[in-house]
Amino acid sequence: MTDIDCNALLERLWAYLDGEVEETEYRHLRAHIAHCLGCKHHADFEVRLRQIIQAKCRGERAPARLREELRRLLGNSL
């Protein structure tokens, strides 16, 4: 994966931000973001959104009913 276009980057952005890509792919994605203003804005937005969600949800626990429903939907794999 050497020539990354914007669509390819957007498909892999979450994996990139989560650190779930191989080192070579990470470098290619990072280089694309560094040189593409549109993708940089998108990546910056995603990073900021994650920061806001983490800050707003810190210390709060999901209600028991929601956790039970999620367990049911996921087949008790939680």
C-alpha positions in Angstrom: 0.0 0.0 0.0 2.0 2.9 -1.3 -0.3 5.2 -3.2 -3.1 6.0 -0.8 -6.0 8.1 -2.1 -8.5 10.0 0.1 -11.1 7.2 -0.1 -8.6 4.6 1.0 -7.5 6.8 3.9 -11.0 7.4 5.1 -11.7 3.6 5.0 -8.7 3.0 7.2 -8.8 6.1 9.4 -10.3 4.5 12.5 -7.9 1.6 12.3 -5.1 4.1 11.9 -6.3 6.2 14.9 -6.7 3.0 17.0 -3.2 1.9 16.2 -4.5 -1.2 14.4 -2.5 -1.0 11.2 0.9 -2.3 10.4 3.9 0.1 10.6 4.3 0.4 6.9 0.6 1.2 6.3 0.7 3.6 9.3 3.6 5.6 7.7 1.7 5.8 4.4 -1.5 6.9 6.0 0.4 9.5 8.2 2.2 10.8 5.1 -1.1 11.2 3.2 -2.6 13.1 6.1 0.4 15.3 6.3 0.0 16.3 2.6 -3.8 16.3 2.1 -5.5 19.2 3.8 -9.0 17.6 3.5 -7.9 14.3 5.1 -6.0 16.2 7.8 -9.1 18.1 8.7 -11.1 14.9 8.8 -8.5 13.1 11.0 -8.2 16.1 13.3 -12.0 16.1 13.6 -12.1 12.4 14.5 -9.3 12.9 17.1 -11.0 15.8 18.7 -14.4 14.0 18.7 -12.8 11.1 20.5 -11.2 13.4 23.1 -14.6 15.1 23.7 -16.4 11.7 24.1 -13.7 10.4 26.5 -13.8 13.6 28.6 -17.6 13.6 28.7 -18.0 9.9 29.5 -15.2 9.6 32.0 -16.3 8.0 35.2 -19.8 7.3 34.1 -21.1 3.8 34.0 -23.8 2.7 31.6 -27.2 2.0 33.2 -27.7 -1.7 34.1 -30.6 -2.1 31.7 -28.5 -0.8 28.8 -25.6 -3.2 29.7 -28.1 -6.1 30.0 -29.5 -5.3 26.6 -26.1 -5.0 25.0 -25.1 -8.4 26.5 -28.3 -9.9 25.1 -27.7 -8.4 21.6 -24.0 -9.5 21.6 -24.8 -13.0 22.8 -23.4 -12.5 26.3 -19.9 -12.0 24.9 -19.2 -9.0 27.2 
